[in-house]
Amino acid sequence: MENAVTEELADTGYVQLSLADLSGRVQQPLASLPTRTPKQLPLTELDPEAFEWLIAEIVSRQDNRGVQFYGRKGQKQHGLDIVAREPDQRRSLYQVKRYQQLTAPRIKEAVEDYAGSPRPQGHTEPSRLFNPYRFVVVTSAELDSDTTYVDTVADLQDAYVGDLEIEFWGAEAVGRKLRDATSLVTAVFGKVWAEAWCGGASLPNDADAPRPLGLVSGPVAVLGLQSLEDNAKASEKDPARAARLYGELADALAQGNFPGHAAHVRARQAHMAVAAGDADAAFDLLFELQLNEILRGQTSVRSGSLEGLASKAAQPRVAKWTVLECVADWYEQGSQLPQTVPALRRLTAAADPHAGLLCCLVLEQALVDELYDGPASSLVVEPEDAPSALLSELRELAQSTDSRDVFIRARLACAVADASLALDSMPADVESVYSPLVSAAGAGRYQQARGLIISRAARAFALRGAPDRAAELWNQSVLASSEDGWFGDARFALRATRQLANDQGGLVLGLDAITRALPNRKQLLAGTFNPALTAYEAAHRDKLPDAFGDTRRYLWESRLQGAWQEELMAMELLGDVLAAGEHPALAVESYLRSGAAQKAVQVAKEMQEPVDVSGWLRSPVRRCVAAAVQVAQAQEALITDANADPLVSSLLNVAEGLWQSPAVLPHPELDAVKAIGEFAHRLPDSAVDSVLSLLEPAMAKKRATTGKPPSSLSTCSTSSRNGETTSRGRLPP
């Protein structure tokens, strides 16, 4: 339609406009204030340009298949023609005329000036401009209140029947169309008029949100930057000048909250800098672009140009590129400390402004890789690639750096605290490293990152056997995150308390009702996409490389947010991906970490080698212990006699307190008794008395009922003491 209309407009004096052009016509504050129930909106008080924009917005929001806007060359305001293509492909023409007052002759004149005289069927006259089937005159004056005007419009409709459909929108019709357009009324007339006319003003715009029109019409036009962009393009024969102009354009786009468009222009600026011979400036621009991509949550980045510039650069740029490349590859490769730590050492010594942020990113990735949990604890990094000397130096480098960004300072502090703990650390160790941070967060030192710090402390306590302290801190995080507007983080903290309670045999009621009251799902560490959704989608489609990277991002976000339930879900999903990729041992390990007992057992049963679960049998996390016990039971046939004795001893330790433990899942004590039954035919003599002592309450109950102990238990006891082995003797439940 646009090309056909453009041809029609040749030599007519019309010029095509965009909605972005019209949106720049800002209305000055109105003098009048509404009554409690205003009769009409003050359309006649609007500036002509503002009224034209208002009608353009109304027509654009109707059900149509495209809208074009046309004004007169050289005239600031001579009415506005709007051509809309209807769903049936016919055209409607709207002419905007800001009349202060209507008269019957003026109504006739408005129609006849465009349409001329009515045309009979079969006429041979040329088509009218824009060739519409419907002609709508829109005015700011009242029409419906005067029967003379209404009758005049009706007479015109009768006169043009079969030729052209005629409509007239007066102030009343425009007002009706705006009754539910709260945001538009707020933008044009102000909050007070929106409350009076629509029943409430639109919510205030997020300070970080772009102008909505820029999302569909292009931010350059919406922000009035077209001439700057044209000048930059025209200057490309002078690369240095073009680079400067593209930099100004990128700055303006960034300030207008269009970071993606700004990044595109920055890349062009870097290209011009290279052409001008300023490789260092180009490197710095591209480095910032790639770093921002990583911070936005991208699991892969394009770095060809940056790599080429890095090969020619000097320190510290080479070190920065080394770290950035390893950080970007982490989702697929894991931590690469032999490369990153020496590079961070150089950056820290040079007091590079990015040193603190890069130390934070590398240390956080090492934490998610479980490199500080203990020897050989990582699923993705071999022990020889993460020696203790490098781990200690990385922690010390992070502790020695700083950042102007308060959020990065908070993340650095939490990362250093976590890196000071092993998985088998005691609650007192957690208290010593996190207590100062929690106190500082409560005092406001970390501003709106306080909820993050408190959640990280809660997670550290939960994993090290202090559930009461963890629950207390997660509740504090709910309050802090809610007060600071991070309701997504508050939701995660609430879900963590429920997970914690469930694992301890407790019950949290009403959580769904509470979370539905949260007004948003904003998260401090959230990227620009939901990694959980993309990870599940990739796993469902068997796109294992994508699923692995996205799941690692999901794990990264949940782990570093202190979102314990989400972390367990991410770790379980990682187990699914590893199992699908035929890495059963790693899959079982992931399932053990998440407490996904059934999945762990399912994979373990198909393995030819036993999984070492001894460490998880000592875990203070009940779900992990239960999963480990069930895997040991499932792999009984694979466990040698030499390893069976210490394993049974560990199972007996788990089973202690059986009669005092909560009778709900997870129930590692009961699972341990069942597992011991699987090993009954080869119980060591040293274990029999412990088994009998463990089952004494059941034996006493049996004696009280029948007068004799359970026969199978007697047989098991006698067989073990005589050194005999039964085919598959089991202890009684």
Secondary structure, 3 states (H helix, E strand, C coil): CHHHHHHHCCCCCEEEECHHHHHCCCCCCCCCCCCCCCCCCCHHHCCHHHHHHHHHHHHHCCCCCCEEEEEECCCCCCCEEEEEECCCCCEEEEEEECCCCCCHHHHHHHHHHHHCCCCCCCCCCCCCCCCCCEEEEEECCCCCCCHHHHHHHHHHHHHCCCCCEEEEECHHHHHHHCCCCHHHHHHHHCHHHHHHHHCCCCCCCCCCCCCCCHHHHCHHHHCCCHHHHHHHHHCCCCHHHHHHHHHHHHHHHHHCCCHHHHHHHHHHHHHHHHHCCCHHHHHHHHHHHHHHHHHCCCCCCCCHHHHHHHCCCCCCHHHHHHHHHHHHHHHHHCCCHHHHHHHHHHHHHCCCCCHHHHHHHHHHHHHHCCCCCCCCCCCCCCHHHCCHHHHHHHHHHHHHCCCCCHHHHHHHHHHHHHHCCCCCCCHHHHHHHHHHHHHHHHCCCCHHHHHHHHHHHHHHHHCCCCHHHHHHHHHHHHHHHHHCCCHHHHHHHHHHHHHHHHHCCCCCCCHHHHHHCCCCCCCCCCCCCCHHHHHHHHHHCCCHHHHHHHHHHHHHHHHHHCCHHHHHHHHHHHHHHHHHCCCHHHHHHHHHHHCCHHHHHHHHCCCCCCCCCHHHHCCCCHHHHHHHHHHHHHCHHHCCHHHHHHHHHHHHHHHCCCCCCCCCCCCHHHHHHHHHHHCHHHCCHHHHHHHHHHCHHHHHHHHHHHCCCCHHHHHHHHHHHCCCCCCCCCCCC
